[in-house]
Amino acid sequence: MAAMKLSRLFQPRNPLFWMMLVLNLLSAALAWIVHNRPLNTLAMIIVGVFALCNALIGTWLLWRLLRDEPAPPQS
């Protein structure tokens, strides 16, 4: 297995990069809501599960970005 380079993570031309950023920011916002807003139990479970799913999908996208070769620059 080839060594993964952290520089592969920053790929602004790759849509996966932007999807990963949006999902991880949304997960952080949802986690903040769960911790800082008074929610009933059902709402807390729904928002928490949604935040967890977003975090898992964002982590999967991060893994794909780290494993795949960066796209060549377009000319």
Secondary structure, 3 states (H helix, E strand, C coil): CCCCCHHHCCCCCCHHHHHHHHHHHHHHHHHHHHHHCCCCHHHHHHHHHHHHHHHHHHHHHHHHHHHCCCCCCCC
